[in-house]
Amino acid sequence: MPTALIAEDEPLLAAALQAELARAWPDLRIVATVGDGASAVREALALRPDVLFFDIRMPGLSGLDAAAELADAWDSSAQPFPALAFVTAYDQYAVQAFETQAIDYVLKPVQPERLHKSAQKLRAALAAQAPAAINPIANQASLQATADQLRHLLAALQPGADAAAPAPLRQLPASTAGSGGSTIRMVPLAEVLYLQAADKYVRLVTPGGEHLLRTPLKDLLPRLSADEFWQIHRSTLVRADAIDTVRRDEAGKLHLTLRGCPDQLAVSRLYAHLFKAL
């Protein structure tokens, strides 16, 4: 029997989805229902279901971010990445983005006819995966294709993605790490080696030390040049011309170092396309 995990923060909607799935896909076994993105990632890695139904909007990690984090952590040598469907309130722009990236979706409130079509598509996806289930190379290629779809979807659904670009940043007001936030320094962007989200702050790492910024990384992204700063992870941006080495480990994951910095930074599968030569 195929298995599925539901991530939905509204219990009544989760119950409605499960009830409709019982009618649309009787042999599908629901192995867990969780209410937030972090739990979805944790349970999916532990239970390794065949199908995922992720609500787009959840506390903490969104459904998209949870899928991206799961794709990055998934061991495709043992099992193909699950077939994926996002659960979303009707939004024409979002639906168009899902269709463009060929990722399945279920509308809220659950509509039996639409869910039946989704079940058929997900069954077909599982059937297509079956011959490759014991082929790690095919699984890895399929997982990378999913990661690429998620990257494009994240970009398309970024708030303000269709708005005019805001004025670019030249410097950032940050406090020095360990100073208690009492001293603010205007850090020139030219000095920044990488930025990394950490709890309520963003770490700004320069050759001379580390600083903390209160502005969320997602708010900084539209104001930084994509040519100058490359996103290599959901939580990390690096100065492109400071990249020194890129190494692939035995599991196929990439790690890089920057000139003037001893830190080793992980590259998410979503952004591995930046280093296609490896």
KOLGU-181688 format. One line per 4 residues: their letters; for each residue x, y, z of C-alpha. Coordinates in nm, 3 decimals, always signed. Layout:
N
A) X Y Z | ...
END
This chain:
278
MPTA) +0.000 +0.000 +0.000 | +0.133 +0.348 -0.083 | +0.177 +0.575 +0.219 | +0.127 +0.949 +0.266
LIAE) +0.199 +1.227 +0.511 | -0.030 +1.529 +0.551 | +0.107 +1.861 +0.679 | -0.181 +2.099 +0.754
DEPL) -0.206 +2.337 +1.049 | -0.588 +2.349 +1.054 | -0.718 +2.021 +1.207 | -1.061 +2.041 +1.042
LAAA) -0.906 +2.086 +0.698 | -0.658 +1.805 +0.765 | -0.949 +1.577 +0.861 | -1.145 +1.681 +0.551
LQAE) -0.848 +1.607 +0.327 | -0.796 +1.267 +0.487 | -1.165 +1.181 +0.451 | -1.173 +1.278 +0.084
LARA) -0.850 +1.088 +0.018 | -1.011 +0.777 +0.164 | -1.273 +0.804 -0.110 | -1.048 +0.917 -0.395
WPDL) -0.758 +0.681 -0.316 | -0.881 +0.396 -0.092 | -0.553 +0.206 -0.077 | -0.349 +0.511 +0.029
RIVA) -0.245 +0.480 +0.394 | -0.195 +0.803 +0.590 | +0.103 +0.741 +0.820 | +0.107 +1.082 +0.992
TVGD) -0.068 +1.419 +1.007 | +0.136 +1.713 +1.138 | +0.062 +2.082 +1.184 | +0.384 +2.266 +1.103
GASA) +0.669 +2.261 +0.854 | +0.947 +2.153 +1.090 | +0.742 +1.851 +1.204 | +0.666 +1.769 +0.840
VREA) +1.037 +1.750 +0.757 | +1.118 +1.547 +1.068 | +0.834 +1.296 +1.022 | +0.891 +1.259 +0.648
LALR) +1.257 +1.173 +0.707 | +1.161 +0.922 +0.977 | +0.863 +0.759 +0.800 | +0.974 +0.804 +0.435
PDVL) +0.621 +0.814 +0.287 | +0.551 +0.774 -0.084 | +0.333 +1.088 -0.108 | +0.339 +1.428 +0.063
FFDI) +0.050 +1.673 +0.098 | +0.201 +1.999 +0.228 | -0.006 +2.305 +0.313 | +0.157 +2.616 +0.166
RMPG) +0.102 +2.833 +0.476 | +0.203 +2.680 +0.808 | +0.358 +2.815 +1.129 | +0.733 +2.860 +1.112
LSGL) +0.848 +2.679 +0.800 | +0.609 +2.718 +0.507 | +0.508 +2.415 +0.303 | +0.740 +2.523 +0.022
DAAA) +1.033 +2.579 +0.255 | +0.965 +2.246 +0.426 | +0.965 +2.066 +0.089 | +1.292 +2.239 -0.004
ELAD) +1.453 +2.145 +0.329 | +1.331 +1.787 +0.294 | +1.467 +1.762 -0.062 | +1.804 +1.878 +0.065
AWDS) +1.812 +1.617 +0.343 | +1.661 +1.323 +0.148 | +1.878 +1.016 +0.088 | +1.782 +0.919 -0.265
SAQP) +2.006 +0.612 -0.266 | +1.749 +0.426 -0.056 | +1.419 +0.552 -0.197 | +1.294 +0.804 -0.457
FPAL) +1.177 +1.140 -0.327 | +0.804 +1.131 -0.249 | +0.543 +1.246 -0.498 | +0.447 +1.595 -0.388
AFVT) +0.123 +1.795 -0.382 | +0.072 +2.134 -0.220 | -0.249 +2.230 -0.044 | -0.346 +2.592 -0.096
AYDQ) -0.634 +2.836 -0.074 | -0.744 +2.942 -0.421 | -0.513 +3.202 -0.569 | -0.493 +3.232 -0.946
YAVQ) -0.132 +3.350 -0.936 | -0.025 +3.060 -0.713 | -0.218 +2.805 -0.921 | -0.053 +2.935 -1.236
AFET) +0.288 +2.897 -1.072 | +0.214 +2.535 -0.974 | +0.096 +2.452 -1.323 | +0.398 +2.618 -1.484
QAID) +0.632 +2.405 -1.273 | +0.420 +2.089 -1.322 | +0.378 +2.047 -0.946 | +0.043 +1.915 -0.831
YVLK) -0.183 +2.110 -0.596 | -0.505 +2.066 -0.398 | -0.734 +2.361 -0.339 | -0.886 +2.451 -0.003
PVQP) -1.159 +2.376 +0.083 | -1.104 +2.028 -0.057 | -1.294 +1.969 -0.379 | -1.360 +1.596 -0.443
ERLH) -1.333 +1.621 -0.822 | -1.001 +1.808 -0.809 | -0.863 +1.573 -0.544 | -0.961 +1.272 -0.757
KSAQ) -0.756 +1.416 -1.046 | -0.464 +1.479 -0.809 | -0.483 +1.121 -0.685 | -0.465 +0.994 -1.044
KLRA) -0.162 +1.214 -1.117 | +0.015 +1.108 -0.799 | -0.055 +0.739 -0.871 | +0.096 +0.786 -1.215
ALAA) +0.402 +0.957 -1.063 | +0.454 +0.664 -0.825 | +0.417 +0.415 -1.110 | +0.678 +0.608 -1.312
QAPA) +0.916 +0.597 -1.014 | +0.882 +0.222 -0.962 | +1.137 +0.105 -1.224 | +1.394 +0.348 -1.079
AINP) +1.332 +0.260 -0.715 | +1.657 +0.061 -0.693 | +1.856 +0.293 -0.920 | +2.035 +0.555 -0.707
IANQ) +2.154 +0.751 -1.011 | +1.802 +0.783 -1.152 | +1.671 +0.871 -0.806 | +1.934 +1.142 -0.767
ASLQ) +1.848 +1.291 -1.107 | +1.476 +1.288 -1.022 | +1.543 +1.451 -0.683 | +1.751 +1.724 -0.846
ATAD) +1.471 +1.789 -1.096 | +1.226 +1.827 -0.805 | +1.468 +2.064 -0.630 | +1.486 +2.274 -0.948
QLRH) +1.104 +2.287 -0.966 | +1.087 +2.398 -0.603 | +1.349 +2.667 -0.659 | +1.150 +2.817 -0.947
LLAA) +0.828 +2.791 -0.748 | +0.982 +2.965 -0.447 | +1.099 +3.248 -0.671 | +0.760 +3.279 -0.841
LQPG) +0.569 +3.290 -0.513 | +0.809 +3.526 -0.336 | +0.607 +3.826 -0.208 | +0.649 +4.115 -0.448
ADAA) +0.810 +3.890 -0.711 | +0.620 +4.074 -0.983 | +0.683 +4.421 -0.838 | +0.948 +4.668 -0.947
APAP) +1.288 +4.599 -0.792 | +1.359 +4.813 -0.482 | +1.665 +5.034 -0.459 | +1.984 +4.826 -0.418
LRQL) +2.169 +4.831 -0.088 | +2.515 +4.982 -0.049 | +2.566 +4.928 +0.324 | +2.393 +4.753 +0.613
PAST) +2.331 +4.879 +0.968 | +2.451 +4.599 +1.195 | +2.569 +4.548 +1.553 | +2.898 +4.376 +1.629
AGSG) +2.850 +4.021 +1.755 | +2.895 +4.013 +2.132 | +2.846 +4.388 +2.177 | +2.490 +4.348 +2.307
GSTI) +2.358 +4.550 +2.016 | +2.450 +4.886 +2.171 | +2.685 +4.988 +1.888 | +2.563 +5.004 +1.530
RMVP) +2.812 +4.998 +1.247 | +2.731 +5.073 +0.886 | +2.891 +4.776 +0.711 | +2.972 +4.843 +0.344
LAEV) +2.824 +4.570 +0.125 | +3.164 +4.539 -0.045 | +3.306 +4.398 +0.282 | +3.046 +4.124 +0.327
LYLQ) +3.162 +3.768 +0.248 | +2.836 +3.597 +0.335 | +2.500 +3.649 +0.506 | +2.330 +3.374 +0.701
AADK) +1.995 +3.365 +0.880 | +2.036 +3.272 +1.248 | +1.733 +3.276 +1.481 | +1.603 +3.636 +1.487
YVRL) +1.914 +3.780 +1.323 | +2.115 +3.766 +1.003 | +2.487 +3.710 +1.047 | +2.706 +3.934 +0.833
VTPG) +3.051 +3.778 +0.803 | +3.339 +3.996 +0.680 | +3.716 +3.931 +0.675 | +3.738 +4.142 +0.990
GEHL) +3.469 +3.973 +1.196 | +3.100 +3.903 +1.240 | +2.805 +4.143 +1.271 | +2.433 +4.095 +1.338
LRTP) +2.148 +4.244 +1.141 | +1.782 +4.243 +1.247 | +1.638 +4.264 +0.895 | +1.511 +3.919 +0.778
LKDL) +1.708 +3.760 +0.497 | +1.397 +3.739 +0.278 | +1.366 +4.120 +0.297 | +1.729 +4.167 +0.198
LPRL) +1.715 +3.937 -0.104 | +1.530 +4.174 -0.342 | +1.780 +4.451 -0.264 | +2.095 +4.248 -0.335
SADE) +2.233 +4.182 -0.680 | +2.187 +3.816 -0.777 | +2.512 +3.842 -0.976 | +2.704 +3.974 -0.677
FWQI) +2.549 +3.753 -0.405 | +2.457 +3.395 -0.482 | +2.197 +3.215 -0.275 | +2.342 +2.871 -0.195
HRST) +2.093 +2.771 +0.074 | +1.756 +2.881 +0.207 | +1.944 +3.062 +0.483 | +2.274 +3.158 +0.315
LVRA) +2.396 +3.411 +0.057 | +2.763 +3.430 -0.045 | +2.968 +3.685 -0.235 | +3.021 +3.514 -0.571
DAID) +3.366 +3.654 -0.641 | +3.489 +3.540 -0.297 | +3.422 +3.169 -0.362 | +3.750 +2.982 -0.332
TVRR) +3.673 +2.608 -0.340 | +3.368 +2.387 -0.397 | +3.381 +2.025 -0.284 | +3.138 +1.739 -0.339
DEAG) +3.121 +1.483 -0.058 | +3.051 +1.109 -0.083 | +2.676 +1.170 -0.049 | +2.684 +1.407 -0.347
KLHL) +2.632 +1.724 -0.142 | +2.833 +2.038 -0.214 | +3.031 +2.248 +0.034 | +3.225 +2.566 -0.039
TLRG) +3.483 +2.792 +0.122 | +3.542 +3.163 +0.070 | +3.869 +3.352 +0.045 | +3.945 +3.524 +0.372
CPDQ) +3.712 +3.300 +0.574 | +3.773 +2.956 +0.732 | +3.403 +2.860 +0.742 | +3.274 +2.572 +0.528
LAVS) +2.924 +2.641 +0.392 | +2.672 +2.382 +0.271 | +2.511 +2.421 -0.072 | +2.145 +2.316 -0.090
RLYA) +2.025 +2.092 -0.371 | +1.802 +2.381 -0.479 | +2.109 +2.584 -0.571 | +2.343 +2.310 -0.693
HLFK) +2.275 +2.429 -1.050 | +2.518 +2.715 -0.982 | +2.798 +2.459 -0.987 | +2.691 +2.233 -1.273
AL) +3.051 +2.170 -1.377 | +3.106 +1.954 -1.066
END
